[in-house]
């Protein structure tokens, strides 16, 4: 019997990481400071994370800075 292949999860749609306006191309996603250009960071609710090296940057919000009185 032949082994069954697992269903694919889909391909990376890299064209969604760029914005093209006329002759200019701009990046939408952030680049990883460790890995360099071409390695994009994932944007979560409260942080940015690199999938290649695991580097994480947390975002600061006003609600997190407020303390209870």
N, CA, C and O atoms as CSV, one atom per row, in Angstrom:
chain,resi,resn,atom,element,x,y,z
A,1,UNK,N,N,0.828,-1.173,0.000
A,1,UNK,CA,C,0.000,0.000,0.000
A,1,UNK,C,C,0.881,1.248,0.000
A,1,UNK,O,O,1.908,1.307,0.676
A,2,UNK,N,N,0.470,2.199,-0.744
A,2,UNK,CA,C,1.206,3.471,-0.804
A,2,UNK,C,C,0.793,4.355,0.369
A,2,UNK,O,O,-0.369,4.384,0.776
A,3,UNK,N,N,1.783,5.075,0.900
A,3,UNK,CA,C,1.474,6.006,1.988
A,3,UNK,C,C,0.725,7.206,1.435
A,3,UNK,O,O,1.011,7.685,0.338
A,4,UNK,N,N,-0.233,7.680,2.208
A,4,UNK,CA,C,-0.996,8.843,1.780
A,4,UNK,C,C,-0.272,10.106,2.207
A,4,UNK,O,O,0.281,10.172,3.305
A,5,UNK,N,N,-0.276,11.094,1.350
A,5,UNK,CA,C,0.350,12.377,1.660
A,5,UNK,C,C,-0.611,13.225,2.484
A,5,UNK,O,O,-1.827,13.176,2.297
A,6,UNK,N,N,-0.045,13.997,3.389
A,6,UNK,CA,C,-0.853,14.916,4.185
A,6,UNK,C,C,-1.294,16.074,3.296
A,6,UNK,O,O,-0.544,16.496,2.417
A,7,UNK,N,N,-2.493,16.587,3.512
A,7,UNK,CA,C,-2.938,17.727,2.687
A,7,UNK,C,C,-2.046,18.944,2.924
A,7,UNK,O,O,-1.621,19.213,4.048
A,8,UNK,N,N,-1.775,19.664,1.852
A,8,UNK,CA,C,-0.898,20.835,1.975
A,8,UNK,C,C,-1.625,21.961,2.703
A,8,UNK,O,O,-2.846,22.093,2.617
A,9,UNK,N,N,-0.845,22.770,3.424
A,9,UNK,CA,C,-1.417,23.874,4.194
A,9,UNK,C,C,-1.559,25.128,3.354
A,9,UNK,O,O,-2.124,26.116,3.823
A,10,UNK,N,N,-1.073,25.120,2.154
A,10,UNK,CA,C,-1.145,26.294,1.301
A,10,UNK,C,C,0.244,26.861,1.079
A,10,UNK,O,O,1.168,26.585,1.845
A,11,UNK,N,N,0.383,27.633,0.057
A,11,UNK,CA,C,1.673,28.217,-0.264
A,11,UNK,C,C,1.763,29.630,0.285
A,11,UNK,O,O,0.748,30.292,0.499
A,12,UNK,N,N,2.983,30.080,0.508
A,12,UNK,CA,C,3.211,31.425,0.999
A,12,UNK,C,C,2.889,32.404,-0.126
A,12,UNK,O,O,3.352,32.244,-1.255
A,13,UNK,N,N,2.102,33.403,0.193
A,13,UNK,CA,C,1.732,34.410,-0.797
A,13,UNK,C,C,2.569,35.659,-0.536
A,13,UNK,O,O,2.120,36.605,0.111
A,14,UNK,N,N,3.784,35.638,-1.050
A,14,UNK,CA,C,4.760,36.687,-0.790
A,14,UNK,C,C,4.331,38.017,-1.407
A,14,UNK,O,O,4.781,39.072,-0.959
A,15,UNK,N,N,3.484,37.986,-2.409
A,15,UNK,CA,C,3.051,39.234,-3.033
A,15,UNK,C,C,2.218,40.091,-2.081
A,15,UNK,O,O,2.043,41.283,-2.334
A,16,UNK,N,N,1.706,39.523,-1.005
A,16,UNK,CA,C,0.937,40.287,-0.023
A,16,UNK,C,C,1.833,41.091,0.917
A,16,UNK,O,O,1.333,41.922,1.675
A,17,UNK,N,N,3.158,40.859,0.882
A,17,UNK,CA,C,4.094,41.565,1.748
A,17,UNK,C,C,4.583,42.871,1.135
A,17,UNK,O,O,5.303,43.623,1.792
A,18,UNK,N,N,4.211,43.154,-0.100
A,18,UNK,CA,C,4.664,44.347,-0.803
A,18,UNK,C,C,3.477,45.160,-1.286
A,18,UNK,O,O,2.395,44.621,-1.521
A,19,UNK,N,N,3.690,46.473,-1.431
A,19,UNK,CA,C,2.684,47.369,-1.965
A,19,UNK,C,C,3.282,48.049,-3.188
A,19,UNK,O,O,4.342,48.668,-3.090
A,20,UNK,N,N,2.631,47.946,-4.324
A,20,UNK,CA,C,3.133,48.520,-5.574
A,20,UNK,C,C,2.257,49.703,-5.954
A,20,UNK,O,O,1.045,49.566,-6.118
A,21,UNK,N,N,2.893,50.880,-6.093
A,21,UNK,CA,C,2.180,52.074,-6.535
A,21,UNK,C,C,2.989,52.701,-7.664
A,21,UNK,O,O,4.023,53.326,-7.434
A,22,UNK,N,N,2.505,52.525,-8.870
A,22,UNK,CA,C,3.224,53.066,-10.021
A,22,UNK,C,C,4.567,52.369,-10.198
A,22,UNK,O,O,4.618,51.160,-10.423
A,23,UNK,N,N,5.663,53.138,-10.096
A,23,UNK,CA,C,7.003,52.569,-10.239
A,23,UNK,C,C,7.643,52.242,-8.903
A,23,UNK,O,O,8.758,51.721,-8.878
A,24,UNK,N,N,6.975,52.531,-7.788
A,24,UNK,CA,C,7.571,52.325,-6.471
A,24,UNK,C,C,7.019,51.064,-5.810
A,24,UNK,O,O,5.828,50.764,-5.886
A,25,UNK,N,N,7.923,50.343,-5.162
A,25,UNK,CA,C,7.553,49.149,-4.406
A,25,UNK,C,C,7.943,49.385,-2.958
A,25,UNK,O,O,9.100,49.691,-2.667
A,26,UNK,N,N,6.985,49.243,-2.044
A,26,UNK,CA,C,7.266,49.418,-0.622
A,26,UNK,C,C,6.911,48.136,0.117
A,26,UNK,O,O,6.009,47.401,-0.287
A,27,UNK,N,N,7.632,47.877,1.205
A,27,UNK,CA,C,7.381,46.693,2.016
A,27,UNK,C,C,6.315,47.012,3.056
A,27,UNK,O,O,6.326,48.087,3.657
A,28,UNK,N,N,5.410,46.088,3.263
A,28,UNK,CA,C,4.365,46.266,4.254
A,28,UNK,C,C,4.814,45.694,5.594
A,28,UNK,O,O,4.600,46.309,6.638
A,29,UNK,N,N,5.429,44.532,5.567
A,29,UNK,CA,C,5.876,43.863,6.790
A,29,UNK,C,C,7.239,44.387,7.220
A,29,UNK,O,O,7.976,44.953,6.413
A,30,UNK,N,N,7.577,44.195,8.516
A,30,UNK,CA,C,8.870,44.604,9.046
A,30,UNK,C,C,9.923,43.549,8.744
A,30,UNK,O,O,9.608,42.363,8.642
A,31,UNK,N,N,11.176,43.978,8.601
A,31,UNK,CA,C,12.292,43.061,8.429
A,31,UNK,C,C,12.859,42.692,9.790
A,31,UNK,O,O,12.797,43.489,10.726
A,32,UNK,N,N,13.408,41.496,9.907
A,32,UNK,CA,C,14.026,41.054,11.151
A,32,UNK,C,C,15.378,41.747,11.297
A,32,UNK,O,O,16.170,41.733,10.355
A,33,UNK,N,N,15.668,42.357,12.457
A,33,UNK,CA,C,16.956,43.023,12.638
A,33,UNK,C,C,18.128,42.047,12.720
A,33,UNK,O,O,19.256,42.433,12.415
A,34,UNK,N,N,17.900,40.806,13.119
A,34,UNK,CA,C,18.968,39.808,13.183
A,34,UNK,C,C,19.235,39.170,11.833
A,34,UNK,O,O,20.387,39.065,11.413
A,35,UNK,N,N,18.184,38.743,11.149
A,35,UNK,CA,C,18.334,38.005,9.894
A,35,UNK,C,C,18.608,38.917,8.710
A,35,UNK,O,O,19.253,38.494,7.751
A,36,UNK,N,N,18.139,40.150,8.751
A,36,UNK,CA,C,18.384,41.090,7.670
A,36,UNK,C,C,17.212,41.199,6.720
A,36,UNK,O,O,16.119,40.699,6.984
A,37,UNK,N,N,17.466,41.861,5.615
A,37,UNK,CA,C,16.407,42.114,4.637
A,37,UNK,C,C,15.971,40.812,3.968
A,37,UNK,O,O,16.779,39.922,3.703
A,38,UNK,N,N,14.676,40.734,3.705
A,38,UNK,CA,C,14.123,39.556,3.049
A,38,UNK,C,C,13.487,38.575,4.012
A,38,UNK,O,O,12.746,37.688,3.587
A,39,UNK,N,N,13.760,38.714,5.300
A,39,UNK,CA,C,13.129,37.873,6.305
A,39,UNK,C,C,12.134,38.742,7.060
A,39,UNK,O,O,12.519,39.643,7.806
A,40,UNK,N,N,10.866,38.468,6.860
A,40,UNK,CA,C,9.822,39.294,7.426
A,40,UNK,C,C,9.407,38.797,8.797
A,40,UNK,O,O,9.533,37.613,9.109
A,41,UNK,N,N,8.910,39.718,9.612
A,41,UNK,CA,C,8.441,39.385,10.948
A,41,UNK,C,C,6.916,39.296,10.942
A,41,UNK,O,O,6.238,40.081,10.278
A,42,UNK,N,N,6.392,38.334,11.687
A,42,UNK,CA,C,4.950,38.168,11.808
A,42,UNK,C,C,4.414,39.186,12.798
A,42,UNK,O,O,5.057,39.482,13.805
A,43,UNK,N,N,3.247,39.715,12.512
A,43,UNK,CA,C,2.640,40.714,13.389
A,43,UNK,C,C,1.517,40.068,14.185
A,43,UNK,O,O,0.517,39.621,13.623
A,44,UNK,N,N,1.697,40.025,15.504
A,44,UNK,CA,C,0.697,39.489,16.408
A,44,UNK,C,C,0.001,40.650,17.117
A,44,UNK,O,O,0.248,41.812,16.796
A,45,UNK,N,N,-0.858,40.340,18.066
A,45,UNK,CA,C,-1.629,41.366,18.763
A,45,UNK,C,C,-0.732,42.325,19.547
A,45,UNK,O,O,-0.959,43.535,19.536
A,46,UNK,N,N,0.290,41.786,20.229
A,46,UNK,CA,C,1.119,42.624,21.085
A,46,UNK,C,C,2.614,42.481,20.820
A,46,UNK,O,O,3.427,42.911,21.638
A,47,UNK,N,N,2.993,41.879,19.678
A,47,UNK,CA,C,4.414,41.662,19.421
A,47,UNK,C,C,4.673,41.403,17.937
A,47,UNK,O,O,3.758,41.101,17.171
A,48,UNK,N,N,5.940,41.527,17.556
A,48,UNK,CA,C,6.424,41.133,16.238
A,48,UNK,C,C,7.384,39.972,16.445
A,48,UNK,O,O,8.223,40.032,17.344
A,49,UNK,N,N,7.288,38.904,15.633
A,49,UNK,CA,C,8.107,37.725,15.820
A,49,UNK,C,C,8.696,37.267,14.496
A,49,UNK,O,O,8.010,37.247,13.474
A,50,UNK,N,N,9.990,36.894,14.521
A,50,UNK,CA,C,10.653,36.331,13.348
A,50,UNK,C,C,10.467,34.817,13.381
A,50,UNK,O,O,10.728,34.184,14.404
A,51,UNK,N,N,10.025,34.241,12.288
A,51,UNK,CA,C,9.818,32.797,12.222
A,51,UNK,C,C,11.099,32.033,11.983
A,51,UNK,O,O,11.146,30.822,12.197
A,52,UNK,N,N,12.139,32.717,11.546
A,52,UNK,CA,C,13.401,32.048,11.233
A,52,UNK,C,C,14.294,31.913,12.463
A,52,UNK,O,O,14.769,30.818,12.762
A,53,UNK,N,N,14.528,33.020,13.184
A,53,UNK,CA,C,15.454,32.988,14.325
A,53,UNK,C,C,14.743,33.080,15.669
A,53,UNK,O,O,15.360,32.816,16.701
A,54,UNK,N,N,13.453,33.451,15.687
A,54,UNK,CA,C,12.705,33.516,16.931
A,54,UNK,C,C,12.791,34.851,17.648
A,54,UNK,O,O,12.308,34.972,18.774
A,55,UNK,N,N,13.391,35.855,17.028
A,55,UNK,CA,C,13.509,37.177,17.635
A,55,UNK,C,C,12.112,37.758,17.852
A,55,UNK,O,O,11.259,37.671,16.968
A,56,UNK,N,N,11.874,38.356,19.035
A,56,UNK,CA,C,10.567,38.911,19.380
A,56,UNK,C,C,10.726,40.333,19.885
A,56,UNK,O,O,11.588,40.613,20.718
A,57,UNK,N,N,9.890,41.230,19.376
A,57,UNK,CA,C,9.807,42.606,19.860
A,57,UNK,C,C,8.388,42.834,20.335
A,57,UNK,O,O,7.432,42.611,19.593
A,58,UNK,N,N,8.251,43.279,21.573
A,58,UNK,CA,C,6.925,43.557,22.121
A,58,UNK,C,C,6.553,45.002,21.853
A,58,UNK,O,O,7.403,45.890,21.904
A,59,UNK,N,N,5.271,45.237,21.567
A,59,UNK,CA,C,4.796,46.589,21.331
A,59,UNK,C,C,4.308,47.169,22.648
A,59,UNK,O,O,3.788,46.443,23.496
A,60,UNK,N,N,4.470,48.458,22.818
A,60,UNK,CA,C,4.046,49.138,24.031
A,60,UNK,C,C,2.740,49.859,23.750
A,60,UNK,O,O,2.615,50.589,22.767
A,61,UNK,N,N,1.769,49.643,24.630
A,61,UNK,CA,C,0.489,50.317,24.477
A,61,UNK,C,C,0.228,51.174,25.718
A,61,UNK,O,O,0.780,50.916,26.788
A,62,UNK,N,N,-0.601,52.175,25.566
A,62,UNK,CA,C,-0.929,53.067,26.670
A,62,UNK,C,C,-1.665,52.331,27.791
A,62,UNK,O,O,-1.454,52.630,28.966
A,63,UNK,N,N,-2.524,51.374,27.437
A,63,UNK,CA,C,-3.298,50.687,28.459
A,63,UNK,C,C,-2.400,49.822,29.345
A,63,UNK,O,O,-2.708,49.616,30.519
A,64,UNK,N,N,-1.302,49.319,28.799
A,64,UNK,CA,C,-0.377,48.508,29.597
A,64,UNK,C,C,0.461,49.373,30.537
A,64,UNK,O,O,0.912,48.897,31.578
A,65,UNK,N,N,0.671,50.638,30.176
A,65,UNK,CA,C,1.480,51.523,31.002
A,65,UNK,C,C,0.720,52.046,32.216
A,65,UNK,O,O,1.327,52.393,33.230
A,66,UNK,N,N,-0.611,52.103,32.114
A,66,UNK,CA,C,-1.419,52.627,33.219
A,66,UNK,C,C,-1.440,51.613,34.358
A,66,UNK,O,O,-1.527,50.407,34.128
A,67,UNK,N,N,-1.361,52.102,35.556
A,67,UNK,CA,C,-1.401,51.237,36.726
A,67,UNK,C,C,-2.683,51.495,37.505
A,67,UNK,O,O,-3.276,52.570,37.413
A,68,UNK,N,N,-3.097,50.501,38.266
A,68,UNK,CA,C,-4.304,50.661,39.091
A,68,UNK,C,C,-3.991,51.535,40.288
A,68,UNK,O,O,-2.903,51.456,40.859
A,69,UNK,N,N,-4.931,52.354,40.657
A,69,UNK,CA,C,-4.761,53.229,41.820
A,69,UNK,C,C,-5.653,52.787,42.941
A,69,UNK,O,O,-5.653,53.401,44.008
